[in-house]
Amino acid sequence: MTESIYPLLALSCPALGSVLILISGKRPNVREAWTLLASLFQFVIILSMVPAILDGKKIVCFLFTMFPGIDFGFHVDAFGLLFALTASSLWILVSIYSIGYMRALEEHAQTRFYFCFALAILGAMGVSLSGNLATMYIFYEILTVSTYPLVAHEQSSEALFAGRKYLAYLLTGGCFLLGAIALTYSISGTTDFRPGGVLTGAMASPSMFILLFILFIIGFMKAAYFPFHSWLPTAMVAPTPVSALLHAVAVVKAGVFGVVRIVTYIYGVDLMGELGLGILLAFFAGFTMIVASLFAIAQDNLKRRLAYSTISQLSFIVFGVALLSPMGVTGAMIHIPFHGFMKITLFLCAGSILVVSGKKNISEMSGVGRTMPITMLAFTVGVLGMCGVPPIAGFISKWYLGLGAIQSGHFIFLALLLIASLLDVVYFYPIIRTAFFQKIWTHELLPGDQEAPVEVFIQRPPVLEMRRPLYFFMLIPLTITASFSILFCLFPNLFSIYSLAQMAVRDLFRGL
Amino acid sequence: MVEHFPVLVVVLSLLSSITIFIAGWISRKTPCYLSTATLLGQFIASLFILHHVMTIGPIHYRLGGWVPPWGIEYVMDALNAYILVVLLFLGLVCVIYSKRNIEHELPQKVVSFYTIYQLLITGLCGITVTGDIFNMYVFIEITCLSAYALIASRGKIALKASFTYLVLGSIGACFFLLGIGFLYSVTGSLNIHDLSIFLPPFYGNKVVRAAFVFFIVGLSIKMALFPLHTWLPDAHAFAPSEISAMLSGIIIEVSTYAFIRVAFSVFTVNFIKLLPVFEILSWIAALAIVIGSVLAIAQSNLKRMLAYSSVANMGYIMLAVGLSMSAARYPWSGLTPASMHILNHALMKGCLFLIAGAFIYKADLWEIKDFKGLGRRMPYTCAAFVVAALSMIGVPPSVGFASKLYIILASLEAKKFVFVAVLLLSSLLNLIYFWRVIETMYMKREEGTEHAHSSPVLRDEIPLSMLIPILTLSSLCILMGILWLAKIPTPILDRVNLLFGLVGGPG
């Protein structure tokens, strides 16, 4: 245990950043400089905590006591740091990307955008570094509320509907979560995250535990499992950087992060096994994995397809934890950063395609591979990673998940995992095929199609992605994330990700 | 020195009221400054009183030196010192706000407005400081009479609203007076402390029990507890906005204070344990929370919506009072959540009503659907609205969250899971009606401007003397929330629990 203000410093970066962004709203260059500076500083601070954690120390930052047994404060452990590292490193890249994206599209209300973005990162950081459920809840709600203006950014009626749906789902979840936290506290007298769980010795009937668990699962609606998923595809009306960082990493991962915390640090692996909740959760997640992939096949809008893919991949993480085996938990934990990097690559590519060629739907994307070769190459890397093809990061996490399924002794889980991976190929392959191999669409009207707006026939001349310097702001981040997706497979211990996961798992399973 | 402050707070206000009336003949500019100065003085005095009560002990002040059964006694303990600070703070904020607003809305009635406003403050202070139950009744009447006049001051439809309040308020006062009469006939004393000593042998007496019921009904009307809330929406909606803020933030809450005083000081914990009153009360309160919120959703007028939200919030306070009888020693036991929410609601609702007033001041906007584009025109006011609304919804770390958390923990401790569900449902209902406003202000595009962002922004903010009170209240919504979570002000409330024999204090 070392007392340190590092967690507080890490949080103050986005907090201070958001204020500065608001102040310098009139000068776009200064405003973006603040965003970049805040993200860089935050990443450095988070990274500087890694060695101490790897030494087996715990970094604690105590602020005040809320209730007996509940402190408001931060408690950095290996797992929390893993999530913090993911979110903060990607924040830098997405900040660079948003400069290109927002300016190229001449979006309105950019100050609000960057301000809320920084606040959302504050929420995500708080979730990852907090030491107990109550503190986590506070940041979890900040994350929910601060992302609303981002989802409804476009201010069209569709965006407003999406925003409303977003809040309705997530704040309802928040209410359940608050109820569950209060109940946990009244049962066990604490909400601290402890590697063995805090509920083990509590005086309550098994049915109470199961009820509480259901409350928690509904509470972490951000993890977007069926049937609480539909806010995520709807939220895809948001600008692409938002979909990329928040709806592939920060927001949804905060939900998954919460589930992992509940399973491993509140219930504890033993209690989960005893109550049979692990198997239940694994089936639940497995169901989502497969059904979400099936839904994804039917989507024509690229971002929506990616959203369903996210839903499916998030459940891989929940699934890994639900296996309650060391390998499964390792796989789940490293899938958080790995999936983050791969999915963000895909989203950034989707955004670039939208900016450069104005195309949103997969069916229109024929020939994109020729006009935007670098982007589509990065996209392909991301896709292969999602499908679990070596040498891309997705392979490693799936490998561990598979080992975890075997370790848990239920081979049906292995089958579920493989089917879900196969489905990944099914819904991703058409995108690649259309982009690279399909002939450029000739505008033929189907017989009987009455509406023939003239504009449709105007063929946009193919635009090269390198045409404008502004596009480089988008091109560079996605190249970086794509190359990291490969590097993570070759060197899984980059940024100590693998060691951190190992560290967390060792704490959880003591000695295994 | 500080021992004299309780009476000073009341008398100063009363004298100031008369002074304002006279000074108003000479200059029409003076009333506001006089009123502000008085309230500032009172507020500082109340802080001294609170400090004295916390460090040295309760203050007993005998008016005119008469010994209690004959003379009137002013008693300051932790509870009413705390309430006094809250009420004078909001009174001060509202009076600063009122300067420009009243000049704009009621230019003909500036003098009478401030005269009656000071009378209102006199009445509220009186209810709070007094240790004599009949005296309390008198002050309740002073408060309500001045409130009737202030509500009616806009004329037209406000007259009807005021009349409804007058009729119902008088019925409530009658019930209260009947209760006092019954108690006097049994004990022969009107002093609260005496009553608490004389009453215990008569706890089984039907007259005493009837008196208790009369108090409940009378004060329920005054505090607009659910089935008796019908006067409130109109009165709150049509009063000048600073009066709406006072009505909602303070006047009905001082009635809850009166209820707490009657229930715990006149009658005691031992009496309440004999009857299932609090059980029933908390169910009624739960109903108030749900129905108040549902009715708020149905409103299209912002001030009416806020008024129904106040009905729901009175439910919060009374639910917390209803749950206060637990014996355990936790930070959330006893009257802590209730007293906490009195302050919190004053901050939130005060802020929201003042903002509603700002919209009316600037553009005569009453209906929520007309708020399109306000987020760009009045950025600070709208930002304050968002903060206060988030606080009402209960997003951490605001005051609303602190209240919600404490009441939830109290219900869990009492094993009343239904109330937990009610509270969580209520925050969702709050979300529905507040988010509609926020969405209209910021997100909905104005007609005719398809590209709202390309049009130049016409910033049209309210004057600084109105903006500062609003921003103060909204920043306090967050700041106090953090202070509550850090439990910095709770020693005051622990003292309250000790006072009434509710086992509380640091757990």
HADDOCK unambig.tbl for C-alpha pairs under 7 A between the chains (distance, minus, plus):
assign (segid A and resid 64 and name CA) (segid B and resid 486 and name CA) 5.65 0.50 0.50
assign (segid A and resid 65 and name CA) (segid B and resid 486 and name CA) 5.96 0.50 0.50
assign (segid A and resid 66 and name CA) (segid B and resid 485 and name CA) 5.10 0.50 0.50
assign (segid A and resid 66 and name CA) (segid B and resid 486 and name CA) 5.34 0.50 0.50
assign (segid A and resid 66 and name CA) (segid B and resid 487 and name CA) 6.50 0.50 0.50
assign (segid A and resid 67 and name CA) (segid B and resid 331 and name CA) 6.81 0.50 0.50
assign (segid A and resid 108 and name CA) (segid B and resid 453 and name CA) 5.59 0.50 0.50
assign (segid A and resid 138 and name CA) (segid B and resid 396 and name CA) 5.12 0.50 0.50
assign (segid A and resid 138 and name CA) (segid B and resid 397 and name CA) 6.40 0.50 0.50
assign (segid A and resid 141 and name CA) (segid B and resid 395 and name CA) 6.34 0.50 0.50
assign (segid A and resid 141 and name CA) (segid B and resid 396 and name CA) 6.66 0.50 0.50
assign (segid A and resid 155 and name CA) (segid B and resid 443 and name CA) 5.34 0.50 0.50
assign (segid A and resid 155 and name CA) (segid B and resid 444 and name CA) 6.48 0.50 0.50
assign (segid A and resid 172 and name CA) (segid B and resid 428 and name CA) 6.66 0.50 0.50
assign (segid A and resid 175 and name CA) (segid B and resid 424 and name CA) 5.53 0.50 0.50
assign (segid A and resid 182 and name CA) (segid B and resid 409 and name CA) 6.31 0.50 0.50
